[in-house]
């Protein structure tokens, strides 16, 4: 009997010791953002009024993130994040259950290493300088990849040294989980016998202080046989380069930058430059006013100018209402819609308006 009691006591002490050195937590979070939008000069004529399919002021999402303390300053981490359309309840990202992120990793004194589907460095570079963000009227209408810059089957690293952040991702094969969604290339993932097919790598360096910051990133993806046009060969590449910056005062923030895309895909090759500059003014804590101008130039082909303005009123820390107005000035051969997920008649100027509500949890 004494032997049994000693065994039980020893086991209890071991369990308590493990709990003391291995504290873990899981957090549920999300954003629900939707409303009603209107835009004129839709493709085929007429106008559109209804609930947007892609995004409002911010994309709607929900997720789970977890941390386990392994001791010695090391932690195990994971993140599962799903994008959805509030209007229908359906998944965004081409129907993927966790299309925004699905990764696991280790966080140490030397940085965080993650494995799985993850946000890549193009998105992180734009976070601070783009004051409008991935909203209904934004610079992302010029290139949908910018709003959905993710990498499948990827290894990622990020660490901040004083004010300098460095990060990189390497994907062994994109889009293995289908079907294709916005900006996805439907590449068949990790392809045996063709090391280059569907590979992608991204890298970033950034500096942030209390009043200003700057960032730069490089993002190159390769195509593969069976992928969506134009990346139908592993010899074809699609490269994005971003350089941007921002500065902040107590009630004003300004941000701007340059995005360069070089799609090398034979006859379908494309080269463009996209410039943006925006301001955020917060006259009182519960009101934010944003404005941004975006200039898209495809030399010798077309150009377009996007204007966006937004007012957000915070009813609480978690809930806000907003109005957003966008105006797109397309060149003669331009066909960029003012609204994310919208349509436009070629060469038309287009007005878009949205009234919406956002809740964070």
C-alpha positions as CSV (number, residue, x, y, z in Angstrom):
1,X,0.0,0.0,0.0
2,X,2.8,2.4,0.9
3,X,4.5,1.6,-2.4
4,X,1.3,2.4,-4.3
5,X,0.9,5.7,-2.4
6,X,4.5,6.7,-3.1
7,X,4.0,5.9,-6.8
8,X,0.8,8.0,-7.0
9,X,2.6,10.9,-5.2
10,X,5.6,10.7,-7.5
11,X,3.3,10.7,-10.6
12,X,1.3,13.7,-9.3
13,X,4.6,15.6,-8.7
14,X,5.8,14.8,-12.2
15,X,2.4,16.0,-13.7
16,X,2.6,19.2,-11.7
17,X,6.2,19.8,-12.9
18,X,5.2,19.3,-16.5
19,X,2.3,21.7,-16.2
20,X,4.6,24.3,-14.6
21,X,7.1,24.2,-17.4
22,X,4.5,23.7,-20.3
23,X,1.8,26.3,-20.1
24,X,-0.3,26.5,-23.3
25,X,-3.2,28.6,-24.5
26,X,-5.5,28.7,-27.5
27,X,-7.2,31.9,-28.7
28,X,-10.3,32.2,-31.0
29,X,-10.4,35.5,-33.0
30,X,-12.1,36.9,-36.0
31,X,-13.5,39.8,-38.1
32,X,-17.0,40.0,-39.6
33,X,-17.3,42.9,-42.0
34,X,-20.0,43.5,-44.6
35,X,-22.5,46.0,-45.9
36,X,-24.1,47.1,-49.1
37,X,-22.2,48.5,-52.1
38,X,-23.1,50.2,-55.3
39,X,-21.1,50.9,-58.5
40,X,-22.0,52.1,-62.0
41,X,-20.7,51.2,-65.5
42,X,-20.7,47.4,-64.7
43,X,-19.5,45.1,-67.5
44,X,-22.4,44.8,-70.0
45,X,-23.9,48.1,-69.0
46,X,-26.0,49.2,-66.0
47,X,-25.0,49.2,-62.4
48,X,-24.7,46.9,-59.4
49,X,-26.2,47.1,-55.9
50,X,-25.8,44.4,-53.3
51,X,-23.6,42.7,-50.8
52,X,-19.9,42.5,-51.8
53,X,-18.5,39.0,-52.3
54,X,-14.8,39.5,-51.3
55,X,-14.3,42.2,-48.7
56,X,-15.6,45.3,-46.9
57,X,-13.4,47.6,-45.0
58,X,-11.4,44.5,-44.1
59,X,-11.7,40.8,-45.2
60,X,-13.9,38.7,-42.9
61,X,-12.1,35.9,-41.2
62,X,-11.9,33.7,-38.1
63,X,-9.0,31.7,-36.7
64,X,-7.4,29.8,-33.9
65,X,-3.9,30.6,-32.6
66,X,-2.1,28.6,-30.0
67,X,1.1,28.9,-27.9
68,X,2.8,26.3,-25.7
69,X,5.7,27.4,-23.4
70,X,8.4,24.8,-23.9
71,X,10.8,26.4,-21.4
72,X,14.1,28.1,-21.9
73,X,12.4,30.9,-23.9
74,X,11.1,28.5,-26.5
75,X,7.5,28.2,-27.6
76,X,5.5,26.0,-29.9
77,X,3.0,28.0,-32.0
78,X,0.3,27.3,-34.5
79,X,-2.3,29.3,-36.5
80,X,-5.4,28.2,-38.4
81,X,-7.2,31.0,-40.2
82,X,-10.2,30.9,-42.5
83,X,-11.6,33.6,-44.8
84,X,-15.4,33.7,-45.5
85,X,-18.1,35.7,-47.2
86,X,-20.7,36.9,-44.7
87,X,-23.3,37.4,-47.4
88,X,-23.4,33.6,-48.2
89,X,-21.5,32.0,-45.4
90,X,-19.2,30.4,-48.0
91,X,-15.4,30.1,-47.9
92,X,-13.2,32.5,-49.7
93,X,-9.8,31.5,-51.1
94,X,-11.4,29.1,-53.6
95,X,-13.3,27.1,-51.0
96,X,-10.3,26.3,-48.7
97,X,-11.3,25.7,-45.1
98,X,-8.2,27.4,-43.8
99,X,-7.3,29.4,-46.9
100,X,-5.7,32.3,-45.1
101,X,-3.2,30.4,-43.0
102,X,-2.6,26.9,-41.7
103,X,0.9,26.5,-40.1
104,X,2.8,25.2,-37.0
105,X,6.2,26.2,-35.8
106,X,8.7,27.2,-33.1
107,X,9.4,30.6,-31.6
108,X,12.9,31.0,-30.1
109,X,15.3,33.8,-29.2
110,X,16.6,33.6,-32.7
111,X,13.3,34.0,-34.5
112,X,10.2,32.1,-35.5
113,X,10.2,29.2,-37.9
114,X,6.9,28.1,-39.3
115,X,5.7,25.3,-41.6
116,X,2.6,25.1,-43.8
117,X,0.4,27.6,-45.7
118,X,1.3,31.1,-44.6
119,X,1.2,34.8,-45.3
120,X,4.3,35.7,-47.3
121,X,6.6,38.8,-47.2
122,X,4.7,40.8,-49.8
123,X,1.7,41.1,-47.5
124,X,3.9,42.1,-44.4
125,X,5.7,44.7,-46.4
126,X,2.4,46.5,-47.3
127,X,0.9,46.4,-43.8
128,X,2.1,49.7,-42.4
129,X,2.4,51.9,-45.5
130,X,-0.9,51.1,-47.2
131,X,-3.4,53.1,-45.1
132,X,-6.5,51.8,-46.9
133,X,-5.5,48.2,-46.7
134,X,-7.3,45.2,-48.4
135,X,-10.7,47.0,-48.5
136,X,-13.4,47.2,-51.1
137,X,-11.8,50.3,-52.8
138,X,-8.0,49.8,-52.6
139,X,-4.9,49.4,-54.7
140,X,-5.5,45.6,-54.7
141,X,-8.0,45.9,-57.5
142,X,-5.1,46.4,-59.8
143,X,-3.4,43.1,-58.9
144,X,-5.5,40.6,-56.9
145,X,-2.4,38.7,-55.8
146,X,-1.4,41.6,-53.5
147,X,-4.5,40.9,-51.3
148,X,-4.0,37.2,-51.2
149,X,-0.2,36.8,-51.0
150,X,0.1,33.4,-49.5
151,X,2.4,30.4,-50.0
152,X,1.5,26.7,-49.7
153,X,3.8,24.0,-48.5
154,X,6.1,26.7,-47.2
155,X,8.9,27.2,-44.6
156,X,8.9,30.7,-43.1
157,X,11.2,32.6,-40.9
158,X,10.8,36.0,-39.1
159,X,12.6,37.9,-36.4
160,X,13.0,41.5,-35.2
161,X,16.4,42.8,-34.1
162,X,15.9,46.1,-32.4
163,X,13.9,48.1,-35.0
164,X,14.8,45.9,-37.9
165,X,12.7,43.0,-39.0
166,X,13.9,40.3,-41.5
167,X,11.7,37.6,-42.9
168,X,11.6,35.0,-45.7
169,X,9.4,32.2,-47.0
170,X,10.3,29.3,-49.3
171,X,7.4,27.3,-50.9
172,X,8.1,23.8,-52.3
173,X,4.9,24.1,-54.4
174,X,2.0,26.5,-54.5
175,X,-1.7,25.9,-54.8
176,X,-1.7,22.2,-54.0
177,X,-5.0,22.6,-52.2
178,X,-7.6,23.7,-54.7
179,X,-9.7,24.8,-56.3
180,X,-8.0,28.0,-57.4
181,X,-9.2,31.2,-55.7
182,X,-8.4,34.9,-56.3
183,X,-4.8,35.3,-57.3
184,X,-4.1,31.5,-57.2
185,X,-2.4,30.0,-60.2
186,X,-3.7,26.4,-59.8
187,X,-0.1,25.1,-59.9
188,X,-0.1,21.4,-59.1
189,X,2.0,21.8,-56.0
190,X,5.1,19.8,-55.3
191,X,5.9,18.0,-58.6
192,X,8.1,15.0,-58.7
193,X,10.8,15.1,-61.4
194,X,10.6,18.9,-61.8
195,X,12.3,20.8,-59.0
196,X,11.4,24.2,-60.3
197,X,7.7,23.7,-60.9
198,X,5.5,25.9,-58.7
199,X,8.3,27.0,-56.4
200,X,8.1,30.4,-54.7
201,X,10.4,32.4,-52.5
202,X,9.8,35.8,-50.8
203,X,12.1,38.0,-48.6
204,X,11.7,41.2,-46.6
205,X,13.6,43.7,-44.6
206,X,11.9,46.4,-42.7
207,X,12.6,49.1,-40.1
208,X,10.0,50.5,-37.7
209,X,10.3,53.2,-35.1
210,X,7.7,55.2,-33.1
211,X,7.4,57.8,-35.8
212,X,8.4,56.3,-39.2
213,X,9.3,53.2,-41.0
214,X,10.3,51.6,-44.3
215,X,10.2,48.2,-45.9
216,X,11.2,46.3,-49.0
217,X,10.3,42.8,-50.3
218,X,11.1,40.5,-53.2
219,X,8.6,37.8,-54.3
220,X,9.2,35.3,-57.1
221,X,7.0,32.4,-58.1
222,X,7.4,29.9,-60.9
223,X,4.7,28.2,-63.0
224,X,4.2,24.6,-63.9
225,X,2.6,22.2,-66.4
226,X,-1.2,22.3,-65.9
227,X,-1.3,25.6,-64.1
228,X,-3.7,28.4,-65.0
229,X,-2.5,30.7,-67.8
230,X,-0.1,32.4,-68.2
231,X,2.2,30.5,-65.7
232,X,1.9,27.2,-67.7
233,X,5.6,26.3,-67.6
234,X,8.2,26.1,-64.8
235,X,10.4,28.3,-67.0
236,X,7.9,31.2,-66.6
237,X,8.2,33.5,-63.5
238,X,6.0,36.1,-61.8
239,X,8.0,38.6,-59.7
240,X,6.7,41.3,-57.4
241,X,9.0,44.0,-55.8
242,X,7.7,46.3,-53.1
243,X,9.3,49.4,-51.6
244,X,7.3,51.6,-49.2
245,X,7.4,53.7,-46.1
246,X,5.3,55.7,-43.6
247,X,5.5,58.4,-40.9
248,X,3.2,59.1,-38.0
249,X,2.3,62.1,-35.9
250,X,-0.2,62.1,-33.0
251,X,-3.3,62.3,-35.2
252,X,-1.9,61.9,-38.7
253,X,-0.3,59.0,-40.6
254,X,1.0,59.1,-44.1
255,X,2.1,56.1,-46.2
256,X,3.2,55.5,-49.7
257,X,5.2,53.2,-51.9
258,X,6.1,51.5,-55.2
259,X,5.1,48.1,-56.5
260,X,6.7,46.6,-59.5
261,X,5.5,43.4,-61.3
262,X,7.4,41.5,-63.9
263,X,5.5,38.6,-65.4
264,X,7.8,36.7,-67.7
265,X,5.6,34.2,-69.6
266,X,6.3,34.4,-73.3
267,X,3.7,36.2,-75.3
268,X,1.7,36.9,-72.2
269,X,4.5,38.8,-70.4
270,X,3.5,41.8,-68.4
271,X,5.4,44.7,-66.8
272,X,3.7,47.3,-64.6
273,X,4.4,49.9,-61.9
274,X,2.0,50.8,-59.2
275,X,2.4,53.9,-57.0
276,X,0.3,54.7,-54.0
277,X,0.1,57.5,-51.4
278,X,-2.4,57.8,-48.5
279,X,-3.3,59.7,-45.4
280,X,-5.1,58.8,-42.2
281,X,-6.5,61.6,-40.0
282,X,-7.9,60.8,-36.5
283,X,-9.5,64.0,-35.2
284,X,-11.0,62.1,-32.2
285,X,-10.4,58.6,-30.9
286,X,-13.6,57.3,-32.3
287,X,-13.3,58.7,-35.8
288,X,-10.7,57.8,-38.5
289,X,-10.7,59.5,-42.0
290,X,-8.6,57.8,-44.7
291,X,-7.8,58.9,-48.3
292,X,-5.5,57.4,-50.9
293,X,-4.5,57.8,-54.5
294,X,-3.2,54.8,-56.6
295,X,-1.5,55.1,-60.0
296,X,-1.2,52.1,-62.2
297,X,1.1,52.3,-65.3
298,X,1.6,49.5,-67.9
299,X,3.9,51.3,-70.2
300,X,2.7,51.4,-73.9
301,X,-0.5,49.6,-73.0
302,X,-2.7,51.5,-70.5
303,X,-2.8,53.4,-67.2
304,X,-5.4,53.8,-64.5
305,X,-5.9,56.1,-61.5
306,X,-7.8,55.0,-58.4
307,X,-9.1,57.4,-55.7
308,X,-10.5,56.2,-52.4
309,X,-11.8,57.9,-49.3
310,X,-13.2,56.3,-46.1
311,X,-14.7,57.4,-42.8
312,X,-14.9,54.9,-39.9
313,X,-16.7,55.6,-36.7
314,X,-16.0,53.3,-33.7
315,X,-19.0,52.5,-31.6
316,X,-16.7,50.5,-29.3
317,X,-13.3,48.9,-29.2
318,X,-14.8,46.0,-31.2
319,X,-17.5,47.5,-33.4
320,X,-17.4,50.2,-36.1
321,X,-19.5,51.5,-38.9
322,X,-18.0,53.1,-42.1
323,X,-18.6,54.6,-45.5
324,X,-16.2,54.1,-48.4
325,X,-16.2,55.9,-51.7
326,X,-14.0,54.9,-54.7
327,X,-13.5,56.4,-58.1
328,X,-11.6,54.7,-60.9
329,X,-10.2,56.6,-64.0
330,X,-9.3,54.0,-66.6
331,X,-7.2,54.7,-69.7
332,X,-8.6,53.9,-73.1
333,X,-7.7,50.3,-72.8
334,X,-8.0,50.0,-69.0
335,X,-10.4,47.6,-67.4
336,X,-9.8,47.9,-63.7
337,X,-12.9,47.9,-61.6
338,X,-13.3,50.4,-58.7
339,X,-14.6,47.6,-56.4
340,X,-12.8,44.4,-55.3
341,X,-14.6,41.5,-57.1
342,X,-16.5,44.0,-59.3
343,X,-16.7,44.4,-63.1
344,X,-16.3,47.4,-65.4
345,X,-16.8,48.4,-69.0
346,X,-13.4,48.7,-70.7
347,X,-12.1,52.3,-70.6
348,X,-14.9,53.5,-68.4
349,X,-14.7,55.8,-65.4
350,X,-16.4,54.2,-62.4
351,X,-17.9,55.3,-59.1
352,X,-18.3,52.9,-56.2
353,X,-19.9,53.5,-52.7
354,X,-20.2,51.2,-49.7
355,X,-21.9,51.5,-46.3
356,X,-20.8,48.8,-43.9
357,X,-20.3,47.5,-40.4
358,X,-17.4,45.6,-38.8
359,X,-17.1,43.6,-35.6
360,X,-13.9,42.1,-34.2
361,X,-13.9,39.3,-31.7
